[in-house]
Amino acid sequence: MIRLEGIERLFQVGDEQVHALRGVDLTLEAGEYVSLMGPSGSGKSTLLNVLGLLDRPNAGRYWFEGIDTAELAEERRADLRRDRIGFVFQSFHLIGRLTARENVELPLMLAGIAPAERHARASKVLDALGLEDRADHRPDQLSGGQRQRVAIARATILEPALLLADEPTGNLDKHSSADVMRVLEELNQSGLTLVVVTHDPEVGERARRRIHMEDGAIVSG
């Protein structure tokens, strides 16, 4: 499903050039459950951004579902992100003035799906995640765990092939963290490829494959 060869990513910070990714080679099969672990600054989030087509490498090749992404125009990259990749973040990134259902409907609206179908699909997903009685609540009326489940619903409403989760339990208590990880793992068991960036060893150890990074390089996994 995913193949990276010789991925390099450099950033200019003042007069210094920072090597965020160094010669990264990686293959992920469809349906895998992978954790990305390592100290701060090891390149985990940069790699996640490359996988999610949010960032272009300075060198190397990235094939996503057989497509050479280096050759893609930005519009086509945006289409792939919307249709095939979901994102879940530590800080949820929900829109505060919208209800849970409206937040989940947003990708459907951007995809041009009619209002009645948007409403029905969002309600179905929220029901499946145990949020049927919170669908009309705004984010500030939800607990942290509930907000993250809304974010997961929004990320998966278009049925992507790949879900990228960047510290998905970072703002949650232990109980809510376990609940969110259970939801993510159930999605993976249904066939979704899941990549989780985490500093939490307990969260990382749950994955079937654990990739460790240091200084921009994969050192194991």
FENNORDA-V265407 format. One record per pair of residues at least 4 apart in sequence whose C-alpha atoms are under 8 Angstrom apart, sorted by the first residue. I is the first residue (numbers start at 0). GAP is how many residues later the second one is. Records with the same first field share a line. If there is no record, write none. Layout:
I = GAP, GAP
This chain:
0 = 26, 27, 28, 29, 62, 63, 64, 65
1 = 24, 25, 26, 27, 60, 61, 62, 63, 64
2 = 22, 23, 24, 25, 59, 60, 61
3 = 20, 21, 22, 23, 56, 57, 58, 59
4 = 18, 19, 20, 21, 55, 56, 57
5 = 16, 17, 18, 19, 53, 54, 55
6 = 14, 15, 16, 17, 18, 50, 51, 52, 53, 54, 55
7 = 11, 12, 13, 14, 15, 16, 49, 50, 51, 52
8 = 10, 11, 12, 13, 47, 48, 49, 50
9 = 7, 8, 9, 10, 11, 47, 48
10 = 6, 7, 8, 9
11 = 4, 5, 6
12 = 4, 5
18 = 197
19 = 21, 22, 23, 26, 195, 196
20 = 22, 25, 26, 194, 195, 196
21 = 193, 194, 195
22 = 37, 194
23 = 192, 193, 194
24 = 193
27 = 4
28 = 164
29 = 131, 161, 162, 163
30 = 157, 158, 160, 161, 162, 163
31 = 156, 160, 161, 162, 176, 177
32 = 155, 160, 161, 162, 174, 175, 176
33 = 160, 161, 162, 173, 174, 175, 176, 177
34 = 160, 161, 162, 163, 169, 170, 172, 174, 175, 176
35 = 8, 159, 160, 161, 162, 168, 174, 175, 176, 177
36 = 7, 160, 161, 162, 167, 173, 174, 175, 176
37 = 4, 6, 161, 174, 175, 176
38 = 160, 174, 175
40 = 173, 174, 175
41 = 171, 172, 173, 174, 175
42 = 4, 170, 171, 172, 173, 174
43 = 4, 153, 169, 172
44 = 4, 121, 152
45 = 4, 9
46 = 4
47 = 4, 116, 118, 149
48 = 4, 5, 6
49 = 4, 5, 6, 7
51 = 29, 33, 35, 112
52 = 24, 25, 28
55 = 14
60 = 7, 8, 9
61 = 6, 7, 8
62 = 4, 5, 6
63 = 4, 5
67 = 4
68 = 8
71 = 4, 5
72 = 4
73 = 4
74 = 4
75 = 4
76 = 4
77 = 4
78 = 4
79 = 4, 5
80 = 4, 5
81 = 4, 25, 76
82 = 75, 76, 77
83 = 74, 75, 76, 77, 78
84 = 75, 76, 77, 78, 79
85 = 69, 70, 74, 76, 77, 78
86 = 65, 68, 76, 77, 78, 79
87 = 4, 60, 63, 64, 67, 75, 76, 77, 78, 80
88 = 4, 76, 77, 78, 79
89 = 76, 77, 78, 79, 80, 81
90 = 80
91 = 55, 56, 59
92 = 58
93 = 9, 45, 53, 57
94 = 8, 44
95 = 42, 43, 44
96 = 41
97 = 4, 5, 40, 41
98 = 4, 36, 37, 38, 39, 40
99 = 4, 34, 35, 36, 37, 38, 39, 50
100 = 4, 18, 21, 22, 25, 34, 35
101 = 4
102 = 47, 51
103 = 4, 18, 46, 47, 49, 50, 51, 53
104 = 4, 13, 14, 17, 49, 52
105 = 4, 48
106 = 4, 47, 50, 51
107 = 4, 5, 10, 49, 50
108 = 4, 5, 6, 9
112 = 4, 5
113 = 4
114 = 4
115 = 4
116 = 4
117 = 4
118 = 4
119 = 4
120 = 4, 36
121 = 4, 31, 35
122 = 4, 9, 12
123 = 4
124 = 4, 28, 32
125 = 4, 5, 6, 9, 24, 27
126 = 4, 5
128 = 20, 24, 54
130 = 4, 15, 19
133 = 8
136 = 4, 5
137 = 4
138 = 8
141 = 4, 5
142 = 4
143 = 4, 27, 28, 32
144 = 4, 27, 31, 32, 34, 35
145 = 4
146 = 4
147 = 4, 20, 32
148 = 4, 31, 34
149 = 4
150 = 4
151 = 4, 32
152 = 4
154 = 8
155 = 4, 7
159 = 32
160 = 31, 32
161 = 30, 31, 32, 33
162 = 29, 30, 31, 32
163 = 30, 31, 32
164 = 29, 30, 31, 32
165 = 30, 31, 32
166 = 29, 30, 31, 32
167 = 12, 28, 29, 30
168 = 4, 7, 8, 11, 12
169 = 28
171 = 4, 5
172 = 4
173 = 4
174 = 4
175 = 4
176 = 4
177 = 4
178 = 4
179 = 4
180 = 4, 22
181 = 4
182 = 4
183 = 4, 10
184 = 4
185 = 4
186 = 4, 5
187 = 4, 5, 6
195 = 8
196 = 7
197 = 5, 6
198 = 5
199 = 4
200 = 4
201 = 4
202 = 4
203 = 6
204 = 5
208 = 12
209 = 10, 11
210 = 7, 8, 9, 10
211 = 6, 7, 8, 9
212 = 4, 5, 6, 7
213 = 4, 5
